[in-house]
Amino acid sequence: MVELETSFCSQHWSGRATACTQFDDVAAFSERLSRFAESLDGEVTFTAGRENTPIGFLRLRFQVVSRTGRIRCHLQLATSAATEHRAEEVWRS
């Protein structure tokens, strides 16, 4: 079992989450992410844990967003958090 921790801050928003997963799941995601980076095609997702459980939850989704190969990483720290904004808030830097 591996415990992962992620945190982020963007302007006035910030978040932090931990989640447990199997080492084999991390290794498999590493392989998929490597193939994605070479091909710059489609998207690749990694989910660890399960929300509302002691093992935590986090999800990373990488996708190509332009013809020039720009990549976006969508970080999800919860699936049912209350918010007055849309479910997937998008920020550009």
DAJO-V560407 format. One line per field, one symbol per residue. ss: DSSP state (A for helix, B for strand, O for the rest). burial: # if it has 24 or more other C-alpha atoms within 12 Angstrom, else .. A space follows every 50 residues. Layout:
ss = ???
burial = ???
//
This chain:
ss = OBBBBBBBBBOOBBBBBBBBBOAAAAAAAAAAAAAAAAAOOOBBBBBBBO OOOOOBBBBBBBBBOOOOOOBBBBBBOOOOOOOOOOOOOOOOO
burial = ...#............#####....#..#...#.........#######. .....########..........#####...............
//
